Amino acid sequence: MSAQSLLPHQRRFTGLGIICMSMLDAHFTLRVLALGAREANPLMAYLIEMGDLWFVSGKLTLTAGGVALLMFASVRPNRGPSPLVILRLCFFSYAGLMAWHLILLGRLS
């Protein structure tokens, strides 16, 4: 399915879903860190050391910026991997990450 055949609201829904799951990821990350886990991403670990607000703000900024860039690129013809495919991959990757967070919360609680 090409980017042109995917309705604009479906692209927006995918992008919004990624941003929402990113914020849930931030929430779950802070919860599992409070239970003794460690952040694996060095950039996010640095932001967490600066404080929760820095972490959440940085995560939202990076995620929203990436989503906006991919959404803009998904309506432009290009060569290489389709930005729309990358958006979908991000969406389903975050869904898997939400499941992992729930497993971690269950184990650490």
C-alpha positions in Angstrom: 0.0 0.0 0.0 1.5 3.3 -1.0 1.5 6.5 1.1 -0.9 8.1 -1.3 -3.5 5.3 -0.9 -3.4 5.6 2.9 -5.8 8.3 4.0 -4.3 11.3 5.8 -6.3 10.6 9.0 -4.8 7.1 9.1 -1.3 8.6 9.0 -2.3 11.1 11.7 -3.8 8.3 13.9 -0.6 6.3 13.5 1.5 9.3 14.5 -0.7 10.2 17.4 -0.6 6.6 18.6 3.2 6.6 18.6 3.2 9.9 20.6 0.7 8.5 23.1 2.6 5.3 23.5 5.8 7.2 24.0 4.2 9.1 26.9 3.0 5.8 28.3 6.5 4.5 27.9 7.8 7.5 29.9 5.3 6.8 32.7 6.1 3.1 32.8 9.8 3.8 32.7 9.6 6.1 35.7 7.6 3.4 37.5 9.9 0.6 36.8 12.9 2.7 37.7 11.3 3.5 41.1 11.1 -0.3 41.6 14.9 -0.8 41.0 15.3 -1.2 37.2 17.9 0.7 35.1 17.4 2.8 31.9 19.3 1.1 29.0 19.3 4.2 26.7 22.2 6.4 27.6 20.5 9.6 26.4 17.3 8.9 28.4 19.4 7.9 31.4 21.1 11.3 31.3 17.8 13.1 31.0 16.4 11.0 34.0 19.4 12.1 36.1 18.5 15.7 35.3 15.0 15.1 36.6 11.6 13.6 35.6 10.5 16.8 33.8 13.6 16.8 31.7 13.1 13.2 30.8 9.5 13.5 29.8 10.1 16.7 27.9 13.1 15.3 26.1 11.3 12.1 25.2 8.2 14.0 23.9 10.3 16.4 21.9 12.4 13.6 20.3 9.4 11.4 19.6 7.1 14.2 18.2 10.0 15.5 16.1 10.7 12.1 14.6 7.0 11.5 14.0 6.5 14.9 12.3 9.5 14.3 10.1 8.3 10.8 9.1 4.7 12.0 8.4 6.0 14.8 6.2 8.3 12.4 4.4 5.6 9.8 4.0 3.7 12.0 1.5 6.8 12.7 -0.6 8.1 10.3 -3.2 11.5 9.0 -2.2 14.0 6.2 -2.6 14.9 3.8 0.1 12.8 2.6 3.0 9.3 4.1 3.0 8.8 6.6 5.8 5.3 5.2 6.2 6.6 1.7 6.8 9.0 3.2 9.4 6.0 4.9 11.1 4.1 1.6 11.2 7.2 -0.2 12.5 7.5 2.4 15.3 3.8 2.1 16.1 4.0 -1.7 16.5 7.4 -1.5 18.3 5.9 0.8 20.9 3.0 -1.6 21.3 5.5 -4.4 22.0 7.3 -2.1 24.5 4.0 -1.5 26.3 3.6 -5.2 26.8 7.2 -5.5 28.0 6.6 -2.7 30.6 3.5 -4.5 31.8 5.6 -7.7 32.2 8.3 -5.8 34.1 5.8 -4.1 36.4 4.3 -7.5 37.2 7.7 -9.0 38.0 9.0 -6.0 40.0 5.8 -5.3 42.0 
